[in-house]
Amino acid sequence: MVCTGWIITDHAGAVYILTGPEDAAIVLNEEAPAAEGTLSSQLVYLSSGASGYDMTLTAGQAVTVTHDGSTVTAKARSETVADLLERLHITPSPLEMVAVDVSGDSAVLTIASELTYYDQVEEPAAYETVRVANSSLPVGTEKVVQEGADGVRTSIYEVVWSGGEEISRQFVEELESTAVNKVIEYGTGAVETRAGIASVSKNADGSGTLTLTDGSTLSFSGVKSMTATAYTAGHGGADYTTATGTLVDVGTVAVDKSVIPLGTKLYIVAADGSVVYGTAVAEDTGVRGNIIDLYYDTYQQCINFGRRTCNVYILK
């Protein structure tokens, strides 16, 4: 049985022909016609898997044939590779392979029992996870900025055949891949500590002054007990731009503007003191009633915060 292949890559542009018994043949295309035990120039294009035409050398084309350490030069007579070798009285042994290089003006035939060629294949490609440092995120936090997706990659392998059998296949390079890497940013910045409340001084009308643990003071006109939740951009339909046109950042909160007007400055702390969100501005919407939604940089921070009762001070 005779099978042939034309490997079209940057590494080689040759037609490879193997002669030998059926059980030792390289089967590139089971439907490609080939006479058992004979030499044929029937082409099979590996890039498409489709059969080509019988290869006919151009009349007058220079041909060089190397076999058993000897080199013969001849002129083709508009004949097939098989016809040329028969005319030159060159008969490959049963397990020898014929490499026909037609990439140049002349044809170069090399007959050997060992053959190296480059196979271009498509295979599944799993996405990889790439971690990128982000100094704007606190240490210990991370954020997924791009989800991964599996794809297909086109690869080149160096394949060695000897005595009619494949003896090695080694990866050479990846030409392209449709896989999309998952990108995770991890924090390298300093962990921000927000000053908590050291003391509260209230007036009869509900206004008062907050004295913070860093010694600073904030004047407030009133305080509300509200249910607080947390959100981050890119999850649950949340955008990177607020309802007021600003970019989201820690300190951005979403409110029902009939409860807290947009633009109101706030100071927010969990009722039990477990979380200090600190100063904030009502810049976003998307909640109704006595609920306030606090922006965090990462989804994990939102999960950690959960749902809490918070004291929301309306700053002057």
N, C-alpha and C positions, 0 to 999 in steps of 0.2 A: 504494500500500500504506500502511496506517495502523498504527502501533504505539504503544502507550501504556505508561506506567509510573507506579507510585505509589512515591515514594521516602520511606521512613519513617526519619527520622533526627532528631537534635536540631536540625538546621539547617533542615529544610523538611518540610512535610507535604502536598505538592502532588501532583496527578496531571498528568503531562505527556503531551501528544498531539502527534504530528508528522504533518503531511499532506504528501504529495509523491510523486514517482515512486518506484518500488520500489527502485531502486539508490541512493536518497538517504535511505531510511528508517532510523530507529534500530531495529534488530531486537533487542528485549528478550526475546521469546519466540517462536520460529519457529512454535509451534503455536497462538498466539493468533489467533483469526479476525479478519480485517480486510478490508474491501472496498477494492480497489485504487482510488486516486484519490479516495476519499471520506473524510469525517470520521466517526470512530467514538468511542464512549465505553467501549469494551471495556477493562477494567483488567487489568494484569499486575503482580502484587506482586513487586517486585524482591527483597524480603527472603526470599521462599520460592521464587520462580521459577514459581509456579502462577498460572493464569489466574483472574481474578475474574469478577464479574457485570457486565453492562452498567450503567453508573452512571446512576441516575435521581435527579434533583434533587427535593427535597421540595416539595410544593405549598405555595405561599406563602412559600418561602424567598427572601430577598433575594439578588440576584445582581448583581455589578458586572463589566462587561466593558470592558477597555481595549484599543483597537486604533487604530493610526495616530494617536496623540496625542489621541484622543477617548475619553471614558468614558460608558458607557451603564448605567443602573440599571434593573433590571426585577424582576418577581416570577416565580418559577418556577411551572410548571403540572403538576408531577409528570411531568416530561419528561426525556429524556436531554440531555446537553450538546449533542449534534449537533442535536437538535430545537430547543433554545433558540436556538442561533446561526442556524438557518434561519428561525425565527420573527422574529428581530430583523434579518433581512436582512444578516447579517454573514458574509462568506465569506472565510476565510483564503486567502492566495495559496498556490501549490503548495509552496513551501519554508518557509512560516511554521509556527511551532509554537504550540500552545495550552497554557498552564500553567493548570491548574485547582486552586486552593487551597481545600480543603474542611476546613482545620484549625479554622476558627472557626464561628460560628453562621451566617454568610452565606458564599456561594460567591464567590470572586474569580477571574475569568478574565482572563488576560493573553495577548494574541496578539502575537508578535514574531518577527522573523527570527533573533534571537539569544537563546539561553536558557541560563541557568546553573542547574545543579542539583547536589545532593550525592549521590554514589553510595557505598553501603556495600558493601564487598567483603571476602571472606575470601581470604587468600593465605598461602603458606608463609612462616614466620618462622624465620630461623636464629638460634641462640643467640649471645649476646655474651659476651665474656670480661671480667670485672670484676676489677681488681687492687686489693687493700685492704692498707694498711700495717698491720704487726703489730710492735709494739715488743718483744714477748716472743721474737721470732725474731731470730737474729743476722743482721747485714747479709750479703747474698750468698746467703741461703737463701730458699726459698719452699715453700708447702704448698697443695695443692688441697683446699679445704674443701667444695666442691660441684661435682659434674660438670655439664656443660651438656647440654641436650637441645633439639633443634629442635621447633617447634610450628607453630601456625596463629595468625595475627593478624587481627583485624577492624579495617579501616581505613576512613576517610572521605576521599574524593577530591572536589575541586571540579571539575566537568566543564562545559565551555563548548561549546555547539553553535551553529553559524552556517550559515545557508543549507543546512541538512540534513546538515552534516558536523561531526564532533567536531574542534574546533580546539585544544583544550588540556585537559589533565588534570593537576591539581596536588594533591599530598598535603596534607591538612589536619591530621588527627590520627589517633592510634591509640586505638581504644576499649578493646581488650583483646588480650592475647597469651598463648598457652599455652606459649611458649618458656621454658625455664629457663636462666638465665644461669650460666655457669661462673664460680666465684669462686676466685681465687687470692690467698692472703695472702703478702706478701713481707716479709722481715725488715728492720727499721730499728734493732734493738737492737745494743748493743755485742757484739762477738765475745768469747765467754768463753774465757779461756785457763786451762787447768788445769795446775797445777804438776806438773812431771815429777819423776822420781827423781834426786836428786843423788848419793846413796850408799845402800848397803844394808849393815846390820850384822847378821850371822846368829849365832845360838847353836847349840850342838851338837844341841839337840832340834828344830831347824828353825824355831824362833821367831826374832824379831829386831826390828829397828827400821828404818823407812824415813826417810831425811832427804830432804825435797822441795826443789825449787829455790827455793821461797819462804821456806825456813828452817824450816818446820814439820816435825814428826816424827809418825810413825804407828807404833804397835806392832802386830805381827802374830804370829799363832800358827803359821802355816804358809803355804806357797805352792803353788799347783797350776798346771801347764801345761795349758791348755784350748784347745779350738777355739772361737773366738768368731764369732758372726754378729750381724746387726742387724735390728731390726724397728721398725715405727711403727704407731700406731693407725689403723684404717681400711683397712689393706691385709692381704691374706691371711687375713682373718677375725680379725685382732687387735682386741681391744676397748680401750676407754678406761679400763676398770677392771681392776685386777690380780686375781690369784687370792686375794690377802689383803685385797681390798676398797679398796685405795688407788687414787688416780688416777695413771695413768702419767705419767712425767716423765723428763727426762734424769737418769740415776742409778738408774733402775729397771732391773733385769735379771731375766731369766727363767732358771730353773735346774731341774735334776732334783733334787728335794728329798732324794733318797736320796744324792746326791753332795754337795750344799751345802744345809743346812737353811734353810728360809724364815726371813727376818729377819736372816740373817747380813750383817754389814757387810764390804765388800770394797774393795780398791783394785786397779784393772785398768789394765794397760799392755801394748801390743803387745810381743812378745818381742824384736823388732828396734828398739823404741823409736820407731817411726814414728807411732804413735797413742797418746795418753794419754787414756784414758776417765776416769780418776780415781776418786774415791770413789763407791761404789754400794751398794745394798741389794738382797738377793735377795728380791723381793716377788712375782714372777710365776712361772708354770710353763708347760709346753708343749714342753719339750725333754727328751731322754733321754740318759743317759750323760754323758760328759765334754765337754759342750757348754754354752756360756753365751751367751744372746741379749741383746744390749745395746739398750736403747731409745734412739731418736733422734726428734727432732721431725718430720723430713721424710723422705719416701721417697728423695729424692735423696741425703741424708746416709747412708742405709742402703746405697744402691748404691755410694757412694764408699767406705764402710767395707769392704764385701764380706765375705770370710771370712778370718780371720787366726788365727794362734796367739798367745795372750796369756798373760802371767803374771798369775795371779789371787791376790792376797795376802788371806788371811783375817785381818781385823782383830780385835783384842781389844776 
